[in-house]
Amino acid sequence: MIDPVVEHQYADCRELLNLWRRYHDFFKVGVSGDGISPEKENEFITIKSRIAMLHDTFMDCLDHDQNIGQNILSIVTRSITLKHVHRMSTAEIKKIELEWHESYLLLNEAIGMLDDKRKQFANVTKSTYYRQVYTRKAIKSVREFVTSWVFKTIVVVVVLMVGIFAFLQFGGINLLLGFPATKNLVVKFEDLLRVVMKEYPYRDLESFQRMDKVTPNDINEGKRNCQEQRGYTADVGISRASGKMSGHPNNVSEDLKKYVPPCRTETYVPSISAALGGTECIVWLYRMPNRQLAQTIEAKYTTWKNEQPGVRSADWLLLRKANVIGVIFGGDDGGRIRGWARDQYLRIRR
């Protein structure tokens, strides 16, 4: 197997070594001052130009003594012409001689190293060579990625996410909820979470609000948070749901009673100007301990509803939002208010 890169470096360094010897021969001519002619000056400049072209390849081969390798370019730059060399001081000439000798030894060492590589590659199969090449490239890519700002940003984001998760797991939210200054921030943060996590549970019914702050013209807002008043308590809503589903195996009232959930009640009435008729619409909102239980109740209601005649199943509604269950009774005969209230709490805009 032949490595084209190593072969190229070996050929260039061999040429550079020969040119470096020729440079030294011309340098000695310049020092002595004998036989300096325009032809030799031109040849000297040509040699220096070619040395400068090959210098980069030589530097790529070095894994040590980079400063000595750089002296080659420094020497050819300082010795402008043979006449200029002749005018150099003795100290400067000795310095160049010393640097030339160090560079010459380093060049021979680099060529020997490249020759060893050539011999090693001669015994390497093509598949092994390319496997080594791709491995080196992969390692280089990983190293560059690990030191890049993208990786550092990812690490920071992951650390922040782990920190937030640990904070939530060890009761950090409850701690923040204990202070009025941070409670609103928690509620707003959880509202943002629900944009991408539709089933994120509600911690209390206070944070579970309808979509619009203003009711339509044909609906008047009645009492809010009135579950402690007679006729609006939590058990009244459960009893009314039980009456509708009486005798059915999927009666959800037993689930609501079992967990005695927190409750909030809202009322809405038809506007007189709209002449909708009907009665007061009452919305009971119950917060279940978890989303799974609320889903079970919703599934039971859906099963019951699908088995009922249209009129009987349409005169009341059950809704679920995450871990909140709502039951809606009353309103206008056409069910407009019930539908509006359901959409409000489900945050559906029609």
C-alpha positions, 0 to 999 in steps of 0.5 A: 500500500502506498500513502500518497500524502507520505510519498508527496512529503518524502519527495518534497523533503528529498528535493529540499535536502538537495536544494539545501546543500546547493544553497550552502554551496552558493552561500560559501561562494558568497562568503568568499566573494570569488566567482560571483556572477549574474548567472550565479546570482540568478541561480541562487535566487531560483534555489531560494525560491524553490526552497521557500515553496517546499518549506510548508511541506517540510513543516507539515512533517515535523512534530517537534523542533518547529523553531529549527525548521522555521530557520530555513525560511529565515535563512533564505530571507536574510541572505538576499543575494550573494553580494549581500552575503559577502557583506555580512559580518563574521558573527552573522555568517557564523549564526547562519552556518549554525542554523543551516547545520541544525536545519540540515540535521532536522531535514535528514531526520524528517526524511528518515522518519518518512522513509520508515512510514513508507516501509510501514505502509508497504505492508499495510493493506488498502482496507486497513489504510482507509480504516485508519484514515477514517478513524483519524478523521472521526477522532479529529471531528469528535475533538473539534466538536467537543471543543466547539461552541455548539457542544458547549451550548448543548452541555449548558442546556442539558445541565440546566434541564437536569437542574430544573428536573431535579428541582421539580423532583425534590419539591422546588415548585412547592417551595416557590408556591409558598411565596406570593412573589414567586407563585404567579411565576410558577403559574405562568411557567406551567401555562407555557408548559401546557403549550407543548405538554397538553396533559400537564396537570393543574396543581389547583383550580385557581390556575384553571381558567377559561379562555376569554375574560369577557362573555358574549353578548347573548350570555350573562356571567353569573356567580363565580366560585360559588360552590359553598352556596346552597345548590352549588356545592360539589356534591350537588354536581356529582348527584346531578351527574349520578341522576343522569347516569343512574343504573349504568355500570360506567356511572362516573359519580362513584369516582368523583365521590371516592376522591372527594376532589376540590371543586369550583362552580361557575354559573352563566345565564342566557341574555334577555335580549337574546331570548334564548330561554332555558335556565341557569347554566352551572359548571362544576369543575373538579380537580382529580389527583392525577391525569390518569384518573381523569382520563378514566372518568372521561372514557366512562362518560364517552361510553355512556354517551354513545349508548344514549339517545341524542336528546338525553345525552345532549342536555348535559356535558362532561369535559376533561382538561388534563386532570380537571373534570367539568360537568355542565348542566342547564343553559339555553334549550339549544345548548349554546351556553353549554357548548360555549362553556365547554370550549372555553375551558378546553380552550377551543376557539370556534 
